Amino acid sequence: MTTVPQQGVQGQPPVTPAIALVVIAGVLGIGGLLVQLAAVLLPLAPFEDPELAASMVLGGLLLVGGLISLGLGLALLILSILVVVRGRGLLRRGGIVLIVAWALGVTVNVTASGDSASMSDGMAGLVQVVTILGIVMGLLRATLLLVGAGILVYGITALRRGRAGLPSR
């Protein structure tokens, strides 16, 4: 009796999870760039007065945004692992870049706060340096998310062109 090997889910590249991963990484990357832009451009004055209605609204929006970002980050990690394990070539590379971006966002979080008027000159300078470092790390993470999404798009396109019998670029 001969058995015919079955090509199941193992042999197919994870195109659908990769597409979902591109969308999630794009949303997180663009959102991260916007957050860093807001951190540079917007003053933190509304947060200093707890009685302002605007600070309550901003606080609520930050909480909701944080919860959405947490859920999207978890989905990004799970889908990235799936794409790395089941994918080949560019899909795997894009998944690895996204895992690195996720790990960077989880492990490196640099913040500093305080009233610089009441600090010594050295401490105020240190707070400035740490604040700039936090913005740079946020920009790096957002850039890695967008680069990983770009690699996945290129990999998905090459895979679909190969399936259609078209030459890859």
C-alpha angles and dihedrals in degrees: 000000000000125000124214113222110241120222103214134162091307094071097048120086114241097251098151095050088045091054091049088048091053090054094047093045091048092051093046093044096049090041090051092051090050092049091051090047090051090049090056099041106034122074117229093226097114090061093056095067110057093192095065114105089217092061090054092050092046091048091051092048091050091051093049091044091050093051092048090048091050092052093046090048091053091048089048092054095047095046092044091054090048092050093046093049098043102027132081135208116347094007090058093045092050091049091051092051089051092049089052090050091049092048091048090053093048100043104034116056115150120186136155131181141171142105106295091199091066094045129087117255092256094051093045089052091048091051089051092050093048091048091051090046090053091052092048092050091049090051091048091052093048090048092050090050091053093044091050090049089050092051090050092050090051091048093048090048092050091048093051092046089052092050091050092050093245120139114256118240 
